[in-house]
Amino acid sequence: MNWYVVQTNINKESSVERHLNRRHFITYFPRCKNISSHARRLITVIKPLFPRYIFVKIDLYKQNWTSINYTYGVKSLLTMDNAPAKVCNS
């Protein structure tokens, strides 16, 4: 199994993560805490580390990876030469 990148529609990362988890895909959606001041108050906001992208672990031979492109909120699974572009081995 390797990691691949899914591009999402704007602000749909969390929704895509939930939908893919329901389909038994392992996902990784890194977030970072951002503290800012507004009107003399500190506001903590949790934002995606990579906006519009999440990572998904796929076994290309056992899982139907083409269904990822039809998941609500997904723009596309990043590909190279008509196959998913691998990020790294694990």
PyRosetta script that sets phi, psi and omega in degrees:
from pyrosetta import init, pose_from_sequence

init()
pose = pose_from_sequence("MNWYVVQTNINKESSVERHLNRRHFITYFPRCKNISSHARRLITVIKPLFPRYIFVKIDLYKQNWTSINYTYGVKSLLTMDNAPAKVCNS")
pose.set_psi(1, 138.2)
pose.set_omega(1, -179.2)
pose.set_phi(2, -127.9)
pose.set_psi(2, 164.7)
pose.set_omega(2, 177.9)
pose.set_phi(3, -92.9)
pose.set_psi(3, 140.6)
pose.set_omega(3, 178.7)
pose.set_phi(4, -133.8)
pose.set_psi(4, 166.3)
pose.set_omega(4, -175.6)
pose.set_phi(5, -112.0)
pose.set_psi(5, 132.8)
pose.set_omega(5, 176.8)
pose.set_phi(6, -112.4)
pose.set_psi(6, 126.7)
pose.set_omega(6, 174.7)
pose.set_phi(7, -91.6)
pose.set_psi(7, 130.5)
pose.set_omega(7, -177.8)
pose.set_phi(8, -106.4)
pose.set_psi(8, 167.7)
pose.set_omega(8, 170.1)
pose.set_phi(9, -73.1)
pose.set_psi(9, 166.3)
pose.set_omega(9, -175.7)
pose.set_phi(10, -58.5)
pose.set_psi(10, 128.7)
pose.set_omega(10, 177.5)
pose.set_phi(11, 60.1)
pose.set_psi(11, 27.5)
pose.set_omega(11, -179.8)
pose.set_phi(12, -112.3)
pose.set_psi(12, 11.6)
pose.set_omega(12, -176.0)
pose.set_phi(13, -58.4)
pose.set_psi(13, -48.2)
pose.set_omega(13, -178.3)
pose.set_phi(14, -64.3)
pose.set_psi(14, -41.0)
pose.set_omega(14, 179.1)
pose.set_phi(15, -64.3)
pose.set_psi(15, -44.2)
pose.set_omega(15, 178.5)
pose.set_phi(16, -63.0)
pose.set_psi(16, -41.9)
pose.set_omega(16, 178.7)
pose.set_phi(17, -58.5)
pose.set_psi(17, -45.8)
pose.set_omega(17, 179.0)
pose.set_phi(18, -61.7)
pose.set_psi(18, -45.6)
pose.set_omega(18, -178.8)
pose.set_phi(19, -64.0)
pose.set_psi(19, -41.9)
pose.set_omega(19, 179.9)
pose.set_phi(20, -69.5)
pose.set_psi(20, -36.4)
pose.set_omega(20, 177.0)
pose.set_phi(21, -63.8)
pose.set_psi(21, -37.6)
pose.set_omega(21, 176.7)
pose.set_phi(22, -63.6)
pose.set_psi(22, -28.6)
pose.set_omega(22, 178.1)
pose.set_phi(23, -89.1)
pose.set_psi(23, 12.4)
pose.set_omega(23, 176.0)
pose.set_phi(24, 68.5)
pose.set_psi(24, 30.1)
pose.set_omega(24, 170.9)
pose.set_phi(25, -94.2)
pose.set_psi(25, 142.9)
pose.set_omega(25, 175.1)
pose.set_phi(26, -87.7)
pose.set_psi(26, 127.7)
pose.set_omega(26, -177.3)
pose.set_phi(27, -121.1)
pose.set_psi(27, 159.4)
pose.set_omega(27, 174.3)
pose.set_phi(28, -137.1)
pose.set_psi(28, 117.7)
pose.set_omega(28, -177.9)
pose.set_phi(29, -126.6)
pose.set_psi(29, 87.6)
pose.set_omega(29, -177.1)
pose.set_phi(30, -71.7)
pose.set_psi(30, 139.2)
pose.set_omega(30, 179.6)
pose.set_phi(31, -129.3)
pose.set_psi(31, 159.4)
pose.set_omega(31, 176.3)
pose.set_phi(32, -132.8)
pose.set_psi(32, 148.5)
pose.set_omega(32, 179.2)
pose.set_phi(33, -89.0)
pose.set_psi(33, 131.3)
pose.set_omega(33, -179.6)
pose.set_phi(34, -123.3)
pose.set_psi(34, 123.7)
pose.set_omega(34, 179.3)
pose.set_phi(35, -108.8)
pose.set_psi(35, 126.0)
pose.set_omega(35, 179.3)
pose.set_phi(36, -136.1)
pose.set_psi(36, 161.0)
pose.set_omega(36, 178.4)
pose.set_phi(37, -105.8)
pose.set_psi(37, 140.3)
pose.set_omega(37, 179.4)
pose.set_phi(38, -147.8)
pose.set_psi(38, 122.6)
pose.set_omega(38, -179.9)
pose.set_phi(39, 53.4)
pose.set_psi(39, 46.9)
pose.set_omega(39, 177.6)
pose.set_phi(40, 64.6)
pose.set_psi(40, 20.0)
pose.set_omega(40, 177.6)
pose.set_phi(41, -124.6)
pose.set_psi(41, 143.9)
pose.set_omega(41, 174.6)
pose.set_phi(42, -86.9)
pose.set_psi(42, 130.0)
pose.set_omega(42, -179.1)
pose.set_phi(43, -118.9)
pose.set_psi(43, 129.0)
pose.set_omega(43, 176.7)
pose.set_phi(44, -101.2)
pose.set_psi(44, 124.2)
pose.set_omega(44, 180.0)
pose.set_phi(45, -125.0)
pose.set_psi(45, 133.7)
pose.set_omega(45, 176.0)
pose.set_phi(46, -101.0)
pose.set_psi(46, 119.5)
pose.set_omega(46, -175.6)
pose.set_phi(47, -119.6)
pose.set_psi(47, 155.3)
pose.set_omega(47, 175.2)
pose.set_phi(48, -64.2)
pose.set_psi(48, 139.7)
pose.set_omega(48, 176.6)
pose.set_phi(49, -69.0)
pose.set_psi(49, -37.0)
pose.set_omega(49, 176.3)
pose.set_phi(50, -122.7)
pose.set_psi(50, 89.5)
pose.set_omega(50, -177.5)
pose.set_phi(51, -55.8)
pose.set_psi(51, 135.1)
pose.set_omega(51, 178.1)
pose.set_phi(52, 75.6)
pose.set_psi(52, 10.2)
pose.set_omega(52, 179.2)
pose.set_phi(53, -134.3)
pose.set_psi(53, 139.5)
pose.set_omega(53, 168.3)
pose.set_phi(54, -133.4)
pose.set_psi(54, 162.5)
pose.set_omega(54, 179.8)
pose.set_phi(55, -107.0)
pose.set_psi(55, 144.2)
pose.set_omega(55, 179.8)
pose.set_phi(56, -135.0)
pose.set_psi(56, 137.2)
pose.set_omega(56, 179.2)
pose.set_phi(57, -94.2)
pose.set_psi(57, 124.1)
pose.set_omega(57, -174.1)
pose.set_phi(58, -131.4)
pose.set_psi(58, 137.8)
pose.set_omega(58, 166.8)
pose.set_phi(59, -99.3)
pose.set_psi(59, 103.3)
pose.set_omega(59, -172.6)
pose.set_phi(60, -60.2)
pose.set_psi(60, -24.2)
pose.set_omega(60, -176.8)
pose.set_phi(61, -91.8)
pose.set_psi(61, -19.6)
pose.set_omega(61, -177.1)
pose.set_phi(62, -110.8)
pose.set_psi(62, -23.3)
pose.set_omega(62, -176.2)
pose.set_phi(63, -110.5)
pose.set_psi(63, 147.6)
pose.set_omega(63, 177.4)
pose.set_phi(64, -82.3)
pose.set_psi(64, 83.7)
pose.set_omega(64, -174.9)
pose.set_phi(65, -70.3)
pose.set_psi(65, -21.6)
pose.set_omega(65, 179.9)
pose.set_phi(66, -66.2)
pose.set_psi(66, -22.9)
pose.set_omega(66, 179.5)
pose.set_phi(67, -67.4)
pose.set_psi(67, -18.7)
pose.set_omega(67, 179.5)
pose.set_phi(68, -60.6)
pose.set_psi(68, -39.5)
pose.set_omega(68, -179.4)
pose.set_phi(69, -65.2)
pose.set_psi(69, -18.3)
pose.set_omega(69, -179.2)
pose.set_phi(70, -102.5)
pose.set_psi(70, 9.6)
pose.set_omega(70, 178.1)
pose.set_phi(71, -78.3)
pose.set_psi(71, 138.7)
pose.set_omega(71, 179.9)
pose.set_phi(72, -57.8)
pose.set_psi(72, 127.3)
pose.set_omega(72, 177.6)
pose.set_phi(73, 94.5)
pose.set_psi(73, -7.7)
pose.set_omega(73, -179.8)
pose.set_phi(74, -89.6)
pose.set_psi(74, 131.2)
pose.set_omega(74, 172.9)
pose.set_phi(75, -84.8)
pose.set_psi(75, -49.7)
pose.set_omega(75, 175.7)
pose.set_phi(76, -172.4)
pose.set_psi(76, 156.9)
pose.set_omega(76, 169.4)
pose.set_phi(77, -87.4)
pose.set_psi(77, 125.9)
pose.set_omega(77, -177.1)
pose.set_phi(78, -66.0)
pose.set_psi(78, 129.5)
pose.set_omega(78, -176.5)
pose.set_phi(79, -127.6)
pose.set_psi(79, 162.9)
pose.set_omega(79, 173.9)
pose.set_phi(80, -142.8)
pose.set_psi(80, 124.3)
pose.set_omega(80, -176.8)
pose.set_phi(81, 56.5)
pose.set_psi(81, 44.8)
pose.set_omega(81, 177.1)
pose.set_phi(82, 62.7)
pose.set_psi(82, 22.0)
pose.set_omega(82, 174.6)
pose.set_phi(83, -135.2)
pose.set_psi(83, 150.7)
pose.set_omega(83, 178.5)
pose.set_phi(84, -56.6)
pose.set_psi(84, 137.9)
pose.set_omega(84, -179.5)
pose.set_phi(85, -84.5)
pose.set_psi(85, 115.4)
pose.set_omega(85, -176.3)
pose.set_phi(86, -72.8)
pose.set_psi(86, 138.1)
pose.set_omega(86, 177.5)
pose.set_phi(87, -89.0)
pose.set_psi(87, -52.6)
pose.set_omega(87, 179.8)
pose.set_phi(88, -161.2)
pose.set_psi(88, 166.6)
pose.set_omega(88, 173.9)
pose.set_phi(89, -92.0)
pose.set_psi(89, 153.0)
pose.set_omega(89, 174.2)
pose.set_phi(90, -146.2)
pose.dump_pdb("model.pdb")
